[in-house]
Amino acid sequence: MVFIIATTSGVSAQQALAETQVTTADEVKWGYLNPARGDKSPGAADLWGDRTIDTASGMLVRFNKGFESPPHIHNITYRGIVIEGEMHNDDPNAAKMWMPTGSFWTQPAGEEHTTAANDKTNLIYLEIDEGPYLVQPSKQHFDNGERPINIHADNMVWLHKTDLATINAAGVSATYLWGDTNAVYGSLVKIPKGFKGSIDSDANEFKAVVISGSLEYNETTTLKPGSFITSPGKSRLVIENDTNDDAIVYIRASSPYDVNE
């Protein structure tokens, strides 16, 4: 875990150092989603929180090509965003719909499903609002009233004007995924090639995960897919996209953020 001072407004350097945390994809510490199964289990790396206790948390999970779980349920609802590869998550009898980078799904607690991976490398960001994260047999299935969502990346609707964020930068767009903008919500923001500016927030909770592309943070740190930033309180994340491709960042926040040039 690396701590980096973000450029802030009205916040001292010492406060910024204590609050803004940056973990690059290369610094992520990997283990197993189910340690008891060892390398037969998908790999897992906690980015924030603790998936083994009753709290919200976010993690990276990676799958080998050809992985397919047996039908099962989870005790809690989770959300997944594809970072790399092709993923399928649905009812055990559903035909495969392979979801590429930038796709999103939700898996309600208690609903039987399978998860499969189709590419050489498959990586997702997985998030829960309560824990612990458990895998349980299908015979324990129950209906918690929620319904699953599967959104292929090609079906995302990108908006330049939205209540998710105040966008003051050409070419930047955002799309809503879940939650309430008056509470905590999740969105994707697309940063175009050539962008140089900042994401500004005064949210009590602000977490960002790079989903695709590559960004330079504070002109010193390269953020590849799987990199993570958390910055509670008032902060400014200075970023630049000097590549030839758009970058997509997932943001979990407790109030709307600004994107400025």
C-alpha positions in Angstrom: 0.0 0.0 0.0 1.4 3.4 -1.0 0.3 6.7 0.5 0.5 9.7 -1.8 -0.4 13.3 -1.2 -3.2 14.5 -3.4 -3.6 18.1 -4.4 -6.4 19.4 -2.2 -8.3 22.5 -1.5 -8.6 23.5 2.2 -6.8 20.4 3.3 -3.2 20.4 4.8 -0.5 18.2 3.3 -0.5 16.1 6.5 -4.3 15.5 6.3 -4.0 14.6 2.6 -1.2 12.1 3.4 -3.3 10.5 6.1 -6.5 10.3 4.0 -5.6 9.6 0.3 -4.4 6.0 -0.3 -3.2 4.7 -3.6 -2.6 1.0 -4.4 -1.3 0.3 -7.9 -2.1 -2.9 -9.7 1.5 -4.1 -9.2 1.2 -3.6 -5.4 -1.9 -5.8 -4.9 -1.4 -8.7 -2.6 -3.0 -11.9 -3.9 -4.4 -14.8 -2.0 -7.4 -17.2 -2.7 -11.1 -16.5 -2.7 -11.5 -19.9 -0.9 -8.1 -20.5 0.9 -9.1 -24.0 1.8 -9.2 -25.0 -1.9 -5.8 -23.4 -2.7 -5.0 -23.0 -6.4 -8.3 -24.7 -7.3 -10.0 -21.5 -6.0 -10.1 -18.2 -7.9 -7.4 -15.8 -6.8 -8.6 -12.9 -4.6 -7.1 -9.6 -3.3 -8.8 -7.3 -0.9 -8.7 -3.6 -2.0 -10.6 -2.2 1.0 -12.6 -3.6 3.9 -12.6 -7.2 5.0 -14.7 -9.8 3.2 -14.6 -12.2 6.2 -16.6 -10.0 8.6 -19.9 -8.1 8.6 -18.8 -5.0 6.7 -18.7 -3.6 3.2 -15.6 -4.5 1.2 -14.2 -4.5 -2.3 -11.8 -7.0 -3.9 -10.2 -8.2 -7.1 -11.0 -11.8 -8.2 -9.2 -13.5 -11.1 -10.2 -16.7 -12.8 -8.3 -19.2 -15.1 -9.6 -19.8 -18.6 -12.3 -22.5 -18.6 -13.3 -21.9 -14.9 -16.9 -22.7 -14.2 -18.3 -23.0 -10.7 -20.8 -25.6 -9.7 -24.3 -24.1 -9.0 -24.3 -22.3 -5.7 -25.6 -19.3 -3.7 -24.1 -16.5 -1.6 -25.4 -15.4 1.7 -25.1 -11.7 0.6 -25.7 -9.8 -2.6 -22.6 -8.8 -4.6 -21.7 -6.7 -7.6 -19.2 -7.5 -10.3 -17.4 -5.4 -12.9 -15.3 -7.1 -15.6 -11.8 -5.7 -15.8 -10.2 -8.2 -18.2 -11.4 -11.3 -20.1 -14.9 -12.6 -20.6 -17.2 -13.6 -17.7 -20.6 -15.2 -17.4 -22.8 -15.1 -14.3 -26.4 -16.4 -14.5 -28.9 -19.1 -13.7 -27.4 -22.6 -14.1 -29.7 -23.3 -17.1 -29.0 -20.0 -18.9 -27.0 -20.0 -22.2 -23.6 -18.4 -21.9 -23.5 -14.6 -22.4 -19.8 -13.7 -22.3 -19.4 -10.2 -20.8 -16.2 -8.3 -21.7 -14.3 -5.5 -20.0 -16.6 -2.8 -18.7 -19.6 -5.1 -18.2 -21.5 -5.1 -14.9 -23.7 -7.6 -13.0 -25.4 -8.0 -9.7 -25.9 -11.4 -7.9 -28.7 -11.3 -5.3 -28.2 -13.2 -2.1 -29.8 -16.6 -2.0 -30.2 -17.0 -5.8 -28.7 -20.1 -7.4 -26.2 -19.4 -10.2 -22.9 -20.3 -11.8 -19.9 -18.2 -12.7 -17.7 -19.0 -15.7 -14.6 -17.5 -17.4 -13.7 -17.7 -21.0 -10.5 -15.9 -21.8 -6.8 -16.6 -21.0 -6.8 -14.0 -18.2 -10.1 -13.0 -16.4 -10.3 -10.4 -13.7 -13.2 -8.7 -12.0 -13.8 -6.2 -9.3 -16.3 -7.6 -6.7 -18.0 -5.5 -4.1 -20.4 -6.1 -1.2 -22.2 -3.8 1.2 -22.2 -6.3 4.0 -20.3 -9.5 4.9 -19.0 -12.0 5.4 -18.8 -13.2 1.7 -19.7 -16.9 1.8 -20.3 -19.6 -0.8 -23.1 -21.9 0.1 -24.8 -25.0 -1.5 -27.8 -24.5 -3.8 -30.1 -26.4 -1.4 -29.9 -23.4 0.9 -31.4 -21.0 -1.8 -33.9 -18.3 -0.8 -35.5 -15.3 -2.4 -34.5 -12.0 -0.9 -36.7 -10.0 -3.2 -33.9 -8.7 -5.4 -33.4 -9.6 -9.1 -30.1 -10.1 -11.0 -28.8 -7.6 -13.5 -26.4 -8.3 -16.4 -25.3 -5.4 -18.5 -23.0 -6.1 -21.4 -20.4 -3.3 -22.0 -22.0 -2.6 -25.4 -25.3 -1.8 -23.6 -23.9 0.9 -21.3 -25.5 4.3 -21.7 -22.9 7.1 -21.4 -24.0 10.6 -20.4 -22.2 13.9 -20.6 -24.7 15.6 -18.3 -25.8 13.7 -15.3 -26.6 14.0 -11.6 -23.9 11.4 -10.9 -21.2 14.0 -11.4 -20.6 17.5 -12.5 -18.6 17.1 -15.7 -16.7 20.2 -16.8 -14.3 18.5 -19.2 -14.8 17.8 -22.9 -15.2 14.1 -23.8 -15.8 12.8 -20.3 -18.9 10.8 -19.7 -20.5 8.8 -16.8 -23.0 6.0 -16.4 -25.1 4.9 -13.4 -24.8 1.4 -12.0 -26.5 1.2 -8.6 -27.5 3.1 -5.4 -28.8 6.5 -4.5 -26.9 9.8 -5.3 -28.2 11.1 -2.0 -26.6 8.2 -0.2 -23.9 5.8 -1.6 -23.9 4.9 -5.3 -21.7 3.4 -7.9 -20.9 4.8 -11.4 -18.4 4.4 -14.2 -16.6 7.5 -15.6 -15.0 7.4 -19.0 -11.8 9.4 -19.3 -10.9 10.1 -23.0 -7.4 10.0 -24.5 -5.6 13.3 -24.1 -7.5 14.2 -20.9 -5.5 16.2 -18.3 -7.4 17.4 -15.2 -8.9 16.2 -11.9 -11.6 14.3 -10.2 -12.7 16.4 -7.2 -14.8 15.1 -4.3 -15.9 16.2 -0.8 -17.6 12.8 -0.1 -17.2 11.1 3.2 -16.7 7.9 1.2 -14.9 8.0 -2.2 -13.3 4.9 -3.7 -12.1 4.5 -7.3 -10.9 1.4 -9.2 -9.4 1.6 -12.7 -11.3 -0.8 -14.9 -9.7 -0.2 -18.3 -7.0 1.9 -19.9 -4.1 3.6 -18.0 -3.9 6.9 -16.1 -1.1 8.9 -14.7 -1.8 10.1 -11.1 -0.1 13.2 -9.8 2.4 12.9 -12.7 4.3 10.2 -10.7 2.2 7.0 -10.5 0.8 4.9 -13.3 -2.6 3.4 -12.6 -3.2 0.3 -14.6 -6.5 -1.8 -14.5 -7.0 -3.0 -10.9 -5.4 0.0 -9.3 -7.3 1.6 -6.4 -7.7 5.0 -4.8 -9.6 5.9 -1.6 -9.9 9.4 -0.4 -12.5 10.3 2.3 -13.2 14.0 2.7 -12.3 16.9 0.5 -9.7 15.8 -2.2 -8.5 16.4 -5.7 -7.2 13.5 -7.7 -5.0 14.9 -10.5 -5.0 12.5 -13.5 -3.9 12.4 -17.1 -4.7 10.0 -19.9 -1.7 10.2 -22.2 -2.5 7.0 -24.0 -4.3 6.4 -27.3 -7.3 4.7 -25.6 -10.1 5.8 -23.3 -9.9 4.8 -19.7 -12.8 3.7 -17.5 -12.9 4.2 -13.7 -15.4 2.7 -11.3 -16.3 5.2 -8.5 -18.2 4.4 -5.3 -19.1 7.7 -3.6 -21.4 9.1 -1.0 -22.1 12.3 -2.9 -21.7 13.5 -6.5 -18.1 14.2 -7.7 -16.7 16.8 -10.2 -14.5 16.1 -13.2 -12.6 19.2 -14.3 -10.0 20.1 -16.9 
